[in-house]
Amino acid sequence: MHTALVREVRFVASHHYRLHGRTEAESRAVFGDQAVPHRHQWRVRIVVAGEIDRETGFVADLSVLDSRLDQLVGDWREGDLNERIPEVRGGSMQPSTESLARWIYERLSPMIPNPAKLERVHVWESEDLGAYYPV
């Protein structure tokens, strides 16, 4: 029987939306106030599923999960996601909740120790706006 383990981390970080290679005015025309750097209380929740190990009683080693998650998002704390995420800095990705959920999932999934599997990543930028991946 599969069981899911849920881990959530919280941090404050800023972001903004921009059209890479375009003027600030062009970005503001598309994104409005969201083109201006602003801070959020971010929440990232991961769901890892698998069989409960009979010896340990765990689906996965929580210290390993915490370490791997921290490798990905630990540097985001009190930072600017537009600068701290290479794909955002380079203009190939917007720092939206949807994109961040997929970005984390794609990088974290191969880091989860077998036999557990990463089922889903949820990202919230506020109490009433978030996204998850995969659907």
Secondary structure, DSSP 8 states (H G I E B T S, - for coil): -EEEEEEEEEEEEEE----TTS-HHHHHHHHGGGGS-EEEEEEEEEEEEEE--TTT--SS-HHHHHHHHHHHHGGGTTSBHHHHSHHHHTTS----HHHHHHHHHHHHGGGS-TT-EEEEEEEEEETTEEEEE--
